[in-house]
Amino acid sequence: MFVLANFINALATLVDFVLAAFTWIVVARAIISWVNPDPYNPIVRFLREVTDPFLYKIRRMIPFSVGGGIDFSPIILILAILFLRSFLVPTLHSLAVSLG
């Protein structure tokens, strides 16, 4: 049973790392949106391709007119990531401890 506990513990660590990295990608995407970047730049294309599916889903749920022209979707996405990091990761760690 300790193998499963170690696997879940490693999975929790990996999920935490991926969510932390994605938070920084969303922050970079938000900062880049303040300027007029070259849309053919590979970094800009990567940031948009990775974050746009999540941001579009949030934008569909929250109308743009609510914020007075300000796009709050990156903030909402970061809050959702923080929720996952504070709920999912400790839950997986606790599950690993109870199995081990």
N, C-alpha and C positions, 0 to 999 in steps of 0.2 A: 504494500500500500504506500510505502514511502516514495516509490518511483512516481506514482500518480501525484503525490503531494509536491514533489520536486518539480514535476512538469507544470502543475498549476501555478506554483510559485514563480517559475521562469516565465510562464505565459503572462502573469500579472505584471512582472517587470517589463516585459516586451510591450505590452499594451500601454503601460505608463510612458515608456519612451516614445512610442509612436504618437500618442496623444500630445505629448510635450512638443515633439518636433512639428506636428501639424498645427499646434498653436502658433509657433513661430512663423510657419508658412502663411497662416491667415494674417498675422500681423504684417508680414512683408507685403502681402497682397494689398492690404489696406493702405499701407504707406505708399506703395507704387501707384495706387489709384489717385493719389493727390496730385500727381504730376501727369504729364502727357507722355507716357513711355512709348518707345518704338514697339508696335504690336508684333513685329517679326523677330524681336530679340528672343533668343531661346529661354532666357530666364523668365521673362515676362510671360511667354507662352506657357511655360511649365507652371508658374504660379496660377495663371488663369485656368488651365486645364485641371489642376488638382482641386482648386477651391470653388470654382464656379458651380459645379453640380450641387454642392451643399448650400452655397449662397443663394442660388436660384430657388431652391425649395423654401428657404426662409423668406425670400422676397415675395413669393407667391402667397405665403400665409399672412405676411404683414404688408399692408399697402404702403407705397412710397410716400403718400401724402400725409401719413401719420406723423412722420418725423420732421415735417416742414422742409422737405427737400434733402434731409440728411439720411444717408444710408446706414441704418443700424444693424444690418444683417451680419457684418463681421463681429460686432460686439455680442450679438445673440449667439453666434456660432462659438465664440470663445467661452461664453458662459456655459454653453452646453458641454463643451470639452472639459471645462473645469468641474462641472457636475459629474461627468463620467470618471474623471480622475479621482474625485473625492468619494465616489460611491462604488464604482465597479472595481477599481484596483484594490482598495482595502477589503472588499468582499471576497475577491479571489485569493488574497493573502490569508484571510481568515479561514477560508475553505481549505487551503493548503495546510494550515496549522492544525485544523481539526482532523484532517486525514492522516497527518504525519504523527 
